[in-house]
Amino acid sequence: MGWEKRLFKKRKTVWAKTTDESEDYELGPRGLVPIKYDNSENAKLYAAHSSNLSEWKDDGKGSDKPKKKKTKSKIEHDENVWKTPGLLVKTLHAHEDYDADRPEEGSYDIFTDGACKKNPGPCGAGVVVVGEEEVYCISQFIGTGTNNIAELFAIKIALDTSPKEAKIRVHSDSSYAIGVVSKGWKAKVNKDLVEAIRTLMDDFDSKPSFIKVKGHSGIPLNERADELAVEATIRKK
């Protein structure tokens, strides 16, 4: 008896058991051919129907070598990229020019969002600050980072640009960002950024509150914050 190289189902190289006299298959129980995936003496044996075995030909491309799975190359990023962000682009609007309800005196409603291409990749933050008399739109490129960095940094911008004596309501569609900055979730990454935001929150006379909104669901100011974040990733400066 011997072992001859064959193709199993025309794609996988195996060794099939043959008779001494010829290359006819040595049939085992249930009329199946014993096969193994490598030709070592102690290799594990399997069984295959002879119809699934075909002649193996060396095509010069190493057909008997297992194919390596293609892996996507990961983009390297620094989770502290937010410490040196790009230019902050801030535009001022009157309420009459913007679709936003006026909050009560001394209060601000702020909508934040982050955007990231490829994640990690170029990321940006978008913020819409709604005050009693005016609306601020902010767009800022961060650098090469992640979507979570962008979501967190947008909240940081919101707090940085708000009066510390005001009542702040931050609307975000990121459960992660709200969780790590206001619900006591443990931050496994982006620790410095989370800590910076928590420190900013302590500076307010009245601690900012956070409201979870559903992303991409037609909420006008949330959609606008998303647009501002995407604009930043395109601008890349």
Summary of the structure (lengths in Angstrom):
residues: 237
radius of gyration: 30.7
end to end distance: 71.6
largest distance: 98.3
contacts: 721
relative contact order: 0.14
helix: 26%
strand: 31%
